[in-house]
Amino acid sequence: QSTNVVGTVGFTWNPSSSPEVSEYRIYFTKDTNRWTHAKAAGLVTTTTVQLPDFGRWYFTVVARATYGTNVLESLPSNMVSHDIEKGPEPGSGLRITSSTITKFGTFFVSTNFTFSP
């Protein structure tokens, strides 16, 4: 998964009434035909997701239960979407049009005199 983060979205949901739930998982994507990203949320019903790209993102949450070596998922919750906008394009052609150079001297102070190089 990309290390770039362009936005963070926070979520909360109602807990499952099933006592065998071992974790919740958020699935998210920009393509509604397949889930491309997932984040485990543990047993808490709130989490944040960091998004690696701009655009419209879709999200759903599932409850997961582990039975021995098998993991079963609930049906997905309702799907929600969120847009991460790019913002304005930056200016271009930055250049220096003027500069000022200031010379700083060092002063040495003695009990008898002051010397400035």
Steps between C-alpha positions, in 0.01 A plus 500: 500500500621851424673704769348824368210626707279768347216483751371331814137404563352404838224241545268367768237226480260307721644178643384157388265321738685170437723406797745306281629810314880507517561819300356755263651579163451809282516438126557797270547565131464747215352224282158381616546167317774375736645588840865601458595592859422367846577609856449288811336696783516246782195487724450877520221660300697804390809543283671727252613412150786672318435539128785480245332689214256778415150434374181330618550211744239242603497324839324216677558312826464130578508302822734200502490187715770235529404136542818295533687567175194641320415869485145593411386850408158654539321655210636853440342800667356783299749663263605861554714722280735791557676733255860605553547815291835607356468872566643771275804445284814669632649806333787444259809676376629609841813712463707742707451860396720669759727423792676689775831398648586627845851468642513427867815584696619350825579719797751399764472678833793537736527683829721761331368537145244394240627350174297461181664317205 
